[in-house]
């Protein structure tokens, strides 16, 4: 797989609904003031290291990875938990895409949900090349819209910025942010063909994550008092911004859709990779998605963080005695 495709695939997996809305950036970085920028830089470096370790590892599945470091029973439980999380994450992204589709088109949410699921199924069945091509096609427009959004919000009157807070939560936030994002990223990246340009792909991924995070976070800093308690802070700032607001909605939809496809494809790969597996995963996720995006996220993020830390530990080289 080409280096640019790997980078786009990694980024489109990581840039999901939480990032696109600005909620993750608020919770893990902006709330801590100037130290948040340090956290963004640190988490981006750790993302790059994690991507490099995955691309250079000899493993091709989560099953192989967990078996290399854990007892058989623990490895089995860890593998099944990761697969379950991927399906639940997929269902959460489906729920979110249905809500955004409904908002844009004014169509019933359930109809939009089914359409989103069928579109995801088409891409997943088409295989890794289709997933990579989708990411390659959508990443550049998504990045451009992030920059347009940052530019459009730069001229607003500056509200009260956040206080600079340095405590244990400030120090842990980059690790927590990395850990719960690594399940979906690791599960997908580990299935890719191993490549010689692993270092370049990892550096590109980390650099792009940092730049896009800063661009989207800057308006949240300058208008912190207006959006600190909002569930969708970027959307609140863009209200009434005309075409930029519509472009942002398209970006939000693309971010959700690419994460949905990536997590769904990863789940399918880890349970056999057949078309029947794809159908089972998509319709299982469709059933779970009926409980709504917020409810799904609230229930799985803590568990995903724990599993993300476990996978990162499994990726670390074994000490030789």
N, C-alpha and C positions, 0 to 999 in steps of 0.2 A: 504494500500500500504506500502511496506517495506521502512524503513528509507533511505537506500542506493538508492532505486529507486527514491524517492522524491528528494534527493540531486542531483542525476544525471539528473533528469528531469529539475530541476531549472537551473542547470549549462548549460545544452545543449540548453535551451531556451535563456539564456543570452549570450552565446558565439556564436555570429553570424558572419556575414561577416565583420562588422566593427571592432570587436575585433580581429578576426583571421588575418586580413591584417595588424594590428597594427595602423591603421588610427585613431581609437577612442582613443587609449592610447596616441598617439602623440598629438591629439587635446586637450584632457581634462587633461592630466597629464604631459607628458614628456616635453612639451613646457615650463613648469614652473620650470624646474630644479629640485633641491632636494625637493622642496615643492610638487612636483608631487607624491612622495612616501607617503607623509602625506595624500594627496588627495585620493590615492588608498586605504590606510588603512581606512580612514573615510568613503568612499563610500562603502567599503566591510562591515563595521559595520552597515551602514544604510541598505544595502541589507539584512543582517541577520535579522535586526529588522523588516523590511518589510515582509520578508518571514514568520517570526514567527507570526506577526499580521494576515497575510492572513490565515495561517494554523490553528490559534486559533479562527478565526472569525466564527460566526454562519451562515455566508452567503455561498451560493453555486453557485452564478452567479453574474456577474457585475450588472445585473438588481436589484437584492436584495440589493447589496452593495450601489448603488447610491440612491435607494429609501429610504434607511435608514437615509440619511443625506441631501438630496436635495428635493426641491419642485417637484411635479409630472412632470411638463413640462420639468424642467431642468434635472431631472433624466432620462426621456425618451430620451432627446437630447444627454446626456452624454453616455448612453448605446449604442445608434445607432452610435455615433461618434467612440466609442471604437471598435465596430464591423467593421465599415468601415476601421479604421486604421489597424485592424488585417488582413483584406482582402488585403489591399494595401501593408502591410509588407510582407504578403505571396507572393504577386505578385513580390515584389522586390527580395525576396530570390529565387523565381523561375527564374527570369531574371539572377541573379548572378550565380545560379547553371548551367543554360544553357551556360553561357559564360565560366565557368570553365570547364565543361564537354567538350565543343567544343575545348578548349585550350589543354586539356589532350589527347582527342581522335582524334582531327583533323577532326571532323565531323561538318556538318552545324549546326550553333547555334540554328536555329528554330527546327530542329529535336531533338536536345538535350533538348530544352525547353519542348517539348511535352513529351519526355520520363521522364523528371524530374516530370512533373505534374502528369503523370500516376502513377509513383512510390509513390508520396505523397498521391494520392487518395487511393491507395491500403492500405497504412498504416492507414490513417485517417478512412476509412470504417471499418477497423479491430478493432477500439475502443481504449479506454484508455490504456488497457493492452499492446497493440502493440506499442503505442507511448512511454510508459514507458520502455518497453523492448528494443526498438530501442535506447533510450537514455542510458540505462544501458550498452548495448553492445558497443556503440560508445564512451562513455565518457572516459573510461580508455585509449584506443588507442589515443584519441585526446590529453589527458593530457600528455601521454608519448611522443608524437610527439612535443608538446610544449617544453618539457624539452630537447629533442634532438636538436630542433632548437636553443634554448638558448645556449646549449653546443657547437654546430657547429659554432656559430657566436662569441663565446668568445675569439677565438684565432686570430681574425682579428686585424690589426693595428687600434689603437684607434684614431678616428677623434676628432674634437672639440665637447665637450659636450655642452648642452644648458646652458644659463645663469640662475641663480636663480632669479625668478621673483615672487614677492608677491604683488598682487593688487586685485581689486574686482573680476576680472575674475578667478584668482587663487582660491579664496574663493568659488565662485559660481559653478565652474566646477564639483566638486563631486555631487552637488545637481542636476545639469542639466543631468549629466551622469546617475544618478539614475532614475530621473523622466522619461526620454524617454525610458529607458529599462523596466520600471515597468509595462507598459501597457500589453505587451506580457506576461511577467512573472505573473502578477496578474491575468490576464484573464485565464491563464492555471491553475495556482496553486489553485485558488479559486474553481475550479471544482473537485479537488481531494477529496477523503474521508478524514474527519478530523481524526487526529491521536494524540496519547498521547506523541509521541516523537517529537513534534513540535520544542521544544527548541534545541534538538540535531541536527535535520535536518537544522534548521536555522543557527546554529553555524558552522556546516560542510560546508554549502553553502557559507557563508561569508568568512571562512578561505580559502577554495579552490579558490574562486574568487581572493582573495588577492595574494596568492602564484602564481597562474597562470599569473596574471597581472604583477607581479614583474619579473618573469622569462622571459616573452615575452618583457617586457619593457626595461630590462637591455641592450640588444644589441642596442636598439633605443637611449638610453642615450649615450653609448660609441661611437656610429657612427652617432650622431645627425646631424652633418654638411653634411653628405652624403645623408640623407634621409628626412630631415625636410620638404622639398617641394614635396616629392613623394606621389602619391596617394596610392601606395601599398608598404610601407616602408620595411616590412619584406621580401617580394618577391624580392625587389631590392637587399637586403643584401645577399639573398640566391642564386642569379643568378650565375650559374656555379658551384654550390655545389654538383652536381651529385645526388646521391640517397637521400640525405637530402632534396634537392629541390623538388624531386618527392613525398617524404613523406609529405612535407609541403603542396603540392597541394592537396593531399588526405585529410589532416587535414582541409584545407580550404573548400573542397567540403563537408566533413562531418559536419563541423560547419554550413555551409549554409543550408544543407539538414535538419538537426535536428531543426534548427530555423524555416525553412519553414513548416515542419510537425507540430511543436508545435503551430505556429500562425494559420495555417490552421485548425487544430483540435479545437483550442479555438474558432475560428469564427464559426465553424460548431456547437459546443456545445451551443453557445449563440443564435443560430437561429433555434433550434429545435433538432439537433443531428441526424436527419434521413439520410439515404443514399442519398436521393434526395437533401438534404441540402448540403451534401458533394460534390456531382457532381456540383451543382450550384456554390458553393464557389470556387472549383478548376478551373472550366472553366471561371468564372469571373476573377479570378486572372491571369489565363493564357492570357486572352485578355488584361488586364492592363499591364502585364509584357512585352508586345511588345514594350513599350516606352523606356525600358532599365533601368538597376539598378540605375545608377547615377541620372537620371532624377526623379525616384520615391523617392529616399532618399532625394534629395534636396527639394522636395515639401512637405514631411510629417514629417520630424524630428522636426521642430519647433512646429507644432500642437501636436505631440505626447508628447513632453515635457510638454506642458500645461496640457494635459489630465492626464499624469502621476502624476503631482502634485495634481490634483483634486482627483485621486484615493487614493493617500497616505493620503490626508486629510480625506477622507471618512473612511479610516481604523482606524484613531485615535479614541480612546475611547471617548464617549460623556461625557461632564462634567455634573455631577449631581448637581442640585440646592439644 
